[in-house]
Amino acid sequence: ECTKPFIRDVLRQQKDVAIFVGGAQESCYATPGRYVCFVSAHKGFVRLALEEHRDILPMWTFGDESIMPQMLKPPAWLTALQTYFKSITGLLVPPGFSGLPRFVPLTLVTGVPVSLEDLWPANVGDAVTDAAVEEGHRRYIQAQQ
């Protein structure tokens, strides 16, 4: 589950969570050797990290784009159907059956933690300013490059 209340509860149990920013939107571009990350519009994870007084640890996985075979150029009607199902379910169903999943090696690269401590609100759970979210997001993007 990837809802804000669920993640907040896990964090307040002093556990860490992994959030794959982009998710379904990125998966429609998944082809071997091509890495696409839609992070510019995703800032909720930064807001939650700030509200819960957590830093962010950037991570990137290589190889996961090769797990599910994808059609290189699906027909427009199939792409439209895929988008429609995503709007209903939140999941991006692969466009057509292109084969069985592959068991490929995965490589996980971990970056340096992005410190957000100077942006935290006074108390855990307090509201966070949009300016703090923008600055935290900027730091995260910079750490990914």
N, C-alpha and C positions, 0 to 999 in steps of 0.2 A: 504494500500500500504506500502511496506517495502523497498523502494529504498533509496539509500543514498541521492539523491537530495531532495526527498520528506521529509525525516526525518530532513535533514539540514534546510529546509524551516520552518518546524514546530518548531524546536529548536530556530531558529532566531526570531520567533514570541513570544519568551519567554514562550513557552509551553513545557511541558515534554512529553516524549514518553516512551512506554513500548515495549521492544523488547524481544521476547521469543527465546532465543538462542537455536539452535538445530532444533526446528520446525519439519519439515516433517520427517527428519531422525529419530528423537526420536519416532514419532508416530507409526512407524512400530513395536516398542517393547512395545506398550501400552497394559498392562494387569493389572487388579486390584492388587494393592499392590506392583507393580514393578515400580521403578523410574529410568529412564535412561536419562542422560544428555550428549549430544555431544557438549562439549564446547571447547575442546583442539584445534580444528582446526578453530574455529570461533573467529576471532580477529577484524573484521571490526567494531563491535560496540564499541570496546575500542578505535580504531583509530578515529572514529567519535566523541566520547566523548572528546578525547584529542583536536582534531581540533576545537571543538566548546566550549572549556573551561567548560566542565561539569564533575561532579563527577558521579559515578555509584551507584545506589541503588540496591543491590542484592535482589531478591524476588524468592520464590519458592511456587508453587501451588500444594497442595496434593488433590487428588480426580479426577483430570481431565483425568487420564489414564483409568478411569472407565466409562466415558461418552459414548464412542462408543464401542460396543462389537467387539472384534477381534477374529479371528480364532487363536487357540493356535499354530497349526503347519500347515500353508497353504502349499499346494503342491508347488514344486519348480517352475513349469511353471507359477503358479499364482504370485509368488514372482518376477519372471523375468519380467512378464507383468507389475506388479506394479512399478518396477524400471524403466522400459521403459517409462511409462506414467509420472513418476516423472522427467525424463530427458527432456521430451518435455514441460511439463506444470509447473514444479517446485512444484507441489502439489503431495502429497502421498495419493493416493486413497486407502481406506481400502480394504484389500484382500478378496473380496467376501462379500456378504450380510450376516451379522451375527446377525441382529436384529435392532431394533429401538434404537435411543439414549436414554440413561437413564438420569434422572434428579437426580444426586447425590449431596450431600453436598460437597462444595469446601472449603478448608482451605488455606488461603494465609499467608505465613510467610515472614515478611520483615526483612532484616538484617540491619546492620549498614552501612551508606554510605561509599563507598570506595573513599577516597580523592586522586585525581589525579593532584591537583593544582601545585605541584612541577614538574610535567612532561609536563605541558601545553607549547605550543610554545609561542613566544612573542606576536603574534596577533591572534585573532580568524580567523580561515580559513587557517592559515599557515600550511605548511607541518610538519609532525611529524616523528621523527626518528623511525626506527624499534626497537631500544633498548627501547625507551619510551613505545611503544606498548607492547612489551614483559613484561616490568615491570608492566604496568597497568593491563595486562592480569593475571600476576602472583598474583597481589593483589586481583583481582576479584575472582580467583580460591580459594585463601586462605580464603577470606571472605565467600565463599560458604560452606566451610568445617566445 
